[in-house]
């Protein structure tokens, strides 16, 4: 049982409901696999967890993610449970062919307020290769069209990498095309995005290089199809949170510089940084979104 927090409650709680995913994206850090893990929480256990979260953090945004959450047949039942408990439910989907007309209607009926979807390249050839799945890109666009038709707001996630940073104008154009197609979305449904910044330049991490961050943020602020909500960071790993604190400070200082250059405060209201081993330092340095799955559920098993 989770106790009601005595300090500032989290704004966002994300639960990886399954490891199962039919994709094999090159940047996946979720230890995704084709089949569901036998240790996944059952529907009853999941409902109990959601009830605990709703009691401890009333009104929080709760994201059901994975893996591919729609690989679980009961994910939308979990979403409905959260909606009934007063949580703001969201769904992080990556497999377009699962977004059928019937499923998108069921997503709306479950009270899901927003769906996120990841597209990292503007063309089918590179998207399919990155996901190691032929037809991924075409299915993604078809699934997003079904979400629009069902009136479900969605947001797009892009990890900025060395392999796609030069393609950002084309990705921006693709977002514009989706914006034109989404003209009938309700007022206020423009999806929010975060810009991931790569401050350390690690070969194993992704994000906008620091010298590109100003331009990317400026383009995001001007975009009609999305609304910039802040910055995010994955710093170099260190067990000692005092060793990762300087990276959190640098991201906060970057936000302050951008504010000083005229970027609207509403576009930089979130800093997503901090994980189970260093979230306290991250919060002290201004983080509004942390990832603490390991602290709640324990370490993942390493797949060999």
C-alpha positions in Angstrom: 0.0 0.0 0.0 1.4 3.4 -0.9 1.0 6.1 1.7 -0.2 9.6 0.7 2.9 11.7 0.0 3.9 14.4 2.5 5.9 16.3 0.0 5.2 17.6 -3.5 3.4 14.7 -5.3 4.7 13.5 -8.7 3.0 15.0 -11.7 3.4 11.9 -13.8 3.4 8.2 -12.9 4.4 5.7 -15.7 3.8 2.0 -15.4 5.4 -0.4 -17.9 2.5 -2.8 -18.0 4.3 -5.4 -20.2 7.6 -6.1 -21.9 5.9 -7.6 -24.9 6.3 -5.7 -28.1 6.4 -7.0 -31.7 9.0 -4.3 -32.7 12.8 -4.4 -32.2 13.6 -0.7 -32.2 17.4 0.0 -32.1 17.2 2.4 -29.2 14.8 0.4 -27.0 15.8 0.4 -23.3 12.7 -1.4 -22.1 14.0 -4.9 -22.5 11.1 -5.5 -24.9 10.5 -9.1 -26.1 8.0 -10.8 -28.3 6.1 -12.6 -25.5 4.6 -11.3 -22.3 6.7 -11.9 -19.1 5.2 -14.4 -16.7 5.8 -12.1 -13.8 3.6 -9.3 -15.1 1.0 -8.1 -12.7 -2.4 -9.7 -13.2 -5.5 -7.6 -14.0 -6.5 -7.8 -10.3 -3.0 -6.8 -9.1 -2.9 -4.0 -11.6 -6.2 -2.6 -10.5 -5.0 -2.7 -6.9 -1.8 -0.9 -7.9 -3.8 1.8 -9.7 -6.1 2.2 -6.7 -3.0 2.7 -4.5 -1.6 5.3 -6.9 -4.9 7.2 -7.0 -5.0 7.2 -3.3 -1.4 8.3 -2.8 -1.3 10.8 -5.7 -4.8 12.0 -6.5 -5.3 13.5 -9.9 -1.8 12.5 -11.2 -1.2 11.7 -14.8 -0.8 7.9 -15.2 0.8 6.6 -18.3 0.4 3.0 -19.3 3.5 2.1 -21.3 5.7 -0.9 -22.1 6.9 -2.7 -24.2 3.7 -2.2 -26.2 0.8 -1.8 -23.8 -1.8 -2.9 -26.3 0.0 -6.3 -26.4 -1.9 -6.9 -23.1 -5.5 -7.7 -23.8 -6.6 -6.0 -20.5 -4.7 -2.7 -20.8 -7.8 -0.7 -21.6 -9.6 -2.2 -18.6 -6.7 -0.9 -16.5 -7.1 2.5 -18.2 -10.8 2.5 -17.4 -10.0 1.7 -13.7 -7.6 4.6 -13.5 -10.1 7.0 -15.1 -12.8 5.9 -12.7 -10.4 6.5 -9.8 -9.7 10.1 -10.9 -6.3 9.7 -12.6 -5.5 11.4 -15.8 -4.9 8.3 -18.0 -2.5 8.3 -21.0 -1.3 5.5 -23.2 2.1 5.2 -24.8 1.7 3.2 -28.0 4.3 2.3 -30.7 2.6 -0.3 -33.0 0.3 1.4 -35.5 -1.5 -1.7 -36.7 -2.9 -2.2 -33.2 -4.7 1.1 -33.5 -7.7 -0.2 -35.3 -10.9 1.7 -35.5 -12.5 -0.5 -32.8 -9.5 -0.1 -30.5 -9.3 3.6 -30.9 -13.0 3.9 -30.0 -12.3 1.7 -26.9 -9.4 3.9 -26.0 -11.7 6.9 -26.0 -14.4 5.1 -24.0 -11.8 4.0 -21.4 -11.2 7.7 -20.6 -7.7 7.9 -22.0 -7.0 11.6 -22.4 -4.0 11.3 -24.7 -1.9 8.7 -26.6 1.8 9.1 -27.4 3.4 7.6 -30.4 7.1 7.5 -31.4 8.2 8.3 -34.9 12.0 8.9 -35.4 12.3 9.3 -39.2 10.2 11.1 -41.8 10.3 8.3 -44.4 9.2 4.7 -44.5 12.5 3.2 -45.4 14.4 4.6 -42.4 11.5 4.2 -40.0 11.0 0.6 -40.9 14.7 -0.1 -40.6 15.0 1.6 -37.2 12.0 -0.4 -35.9 13.4 -3.6 -37.6 9.8 -4.0 -38.8 8.7 -3.8 -42.5 5.6 -1.7 -42.8 6.0 0.1 -39.5 5.8 3.6 -40.9 2.8 3.0 -43.1 1.0 1.3 -40.2 1.9 4.2 -37.9 0.3 6.8 -40.1 -2.8 4.7 -40.5 -3.1 4.2 -36.8 -2.7 7.9 -36.1 -5.5 8.5 -38.7 -7.7 6.2 -36.7 -7.0 8.1 -33.5 -7.9 11.3 -35.2 -11.1 9.9 -36.5 -12.0 8.7 -32.9 -11.3 12.1 -31.5 -8.4 10.9 -29.3 -5.7 13.5 -28.8 -2.2 12.2 -29.5 1.4 13.5 -29.3 4.5 12.4 -31.2 7.8 11.4 -29.6 11.1 11.7 -31.5 14.5 10.8 -30.1 16.9 13.2 -31.7 20.0 11.2 -32.8 23.1 11.7 -34.9 21.3 9.6 -37.6 18.3 11.9 -37.8 19.3 15.3 -36.6 19.7 16.5 -40.2 16.2 15.2 -40.9 14.4 17.3 -38.3 13.1 19.8 -40.9 11.5 16.8 -42.7 10.1 15.5 -39.4 8.7 18.9 -38.7 7.1 18.9 -42.1 5.5 15.5 -41.3 4.2 16.9 -38.1 2.7 19.7 -40.1 1.0 17.3 -42.4 -0.5 15.5 -39.4 -1.5 18.9 -38.0 -3.4 19.7 -41.2 -5.1 16.3 -41.0 -5.9 16.9 -37.3 -7.8 20.2 -37.8 -10.9 18.7 -36.3 -9.3 17.9 -32.9 -10.9 19.6 -29.9 -9.5 23.0 -28.8 -6.6 22.4 -26.4 -5.8 19.0 -27.8 -2.5 20.0 -29.5 0.0 17.4 -28.3 2.8 18.4 -26.0 6.5 17.4 -26.5 9.8 17.5 -24.7 13.1 18.1 -26.3 15.7 15.6 -25.1 19.1 17.2 -24.8 22.4 15.2 -25.0 24.7 17.2 -22.7 27.4 14.5 -22.3 27.8 13.4 -25.9 27.7 9.7 -25.0 27.7 7.3 -27.9 25.1 5.1 -26.2 22.6 8.0 -25.5 20.4 10.0 -27.8 19.2 13.6 -27.9 19.8 17.0 -29.4 23.5 18.1 -29.2 23.8 21.2 -27.1 24.8 23.3 -30.1 21.5 22.2 -31.9 19.2 22.7 -28.8 18.5 26.4 -29.4 17.4 25.8 -33.0 15.3 22.7 -32.2 13.6 24.5 -29.3 12.9 27.5 -31.6 11.4 25.3 -34.2 9.3 23.5 -31.6 8.0 26.8 -30.2 6.9 27.8 -33.7 5.3 24.5 -34.6 1.5 24.6 -35.1 1.0 20.8 -34.6 2.6 20.4 -31.2 3.2 22.4 -28.1 6.6 22.4 -26.5 6.4 21.7 -22.8 10.0 21.4 -21.7 13.4 19.6 -21.8 14.6 16.1 -20.8 17.9 14.6 -20.0 19.5 11.1 -19.5 22.8 11.8 -17.8 25.8 9.5 -17.6 25.2 6.7 -15.1 26.6 7.0 -11.6 25.4 5.3 -8.4 26.2 8.5 -6.5 23.5 11.1 -7.2 25.9 13.9 -6.2 27.9 12.9 -9.3 24.8 13.2 -11.6 23.6 16.4 -9.9 25.9 18.7 -12.1 24.1 17.3 -15.2 20.7 18.3 -13.7 22.1 21.7 -12.9 23.3 22.1 -16.5 19.8 21.3 -17.9 18.2 23.7 -15.5 20.7 26.4 -16.5 20.0 25.7 -20.2 16.3 26.3 -19.5 17.2 29.5 -17.8 19.3 30.7 -20.7 16.5 29.8 -23.1 14.0 31.8 -21.0 16.4 34.7 -21.0 16.5 34.6 -24.8 12.7 34.9 -25.0 11.4 31.4 -25.1 8.0 31.5 -23.4 7.9 30.0 -19.9 4.9 27.9 -20.9 7.1 26.1 -23.4 9.7 25.2 -20.7 7.6 24.4 -17.7 8.8 20.8 -17.4 12.3 19.3 -16.8 12.3 15.5 -17.2 15.3 14.2 -15.4 16.1 11.8 -12.6 15.6 8.0 -12.1 15.3 5.7 -9.2 18.9 6.2 -7.9 19.1 10.0 -8.3 15.6 11.4 -8.4 16.0 13.3 -5.1 18.8 15.3 -6.5 16.9 15.8 -9.7 13.8 17.2 -7.9 16.0 19.5 -5.8 17.4 20.9 -9.1 13.9 21.5 -10.5 12.8 18.2 -12.1 9.0 17.9 -12.6 9.1 14.4 -14.2 11.1 11.5 -12.8 11.3 7.8 -13.8 11.3 5.6 -10.7 10.2 2.1 -12.0 13.1 0.3 -10.4 12.5 1.8 -7.0 8.9 0.6 -7.1 9.2 -2.8 -8.9 12.8 -3.8 -8.5 15.6 -4.3 -11.1 14.8 -5.8 -14.5 16.2 -9.2 -15.3 18.9 -9.0 -18.0 17.8 -10.8 -21.1 20.6 -13.0 -22.7 
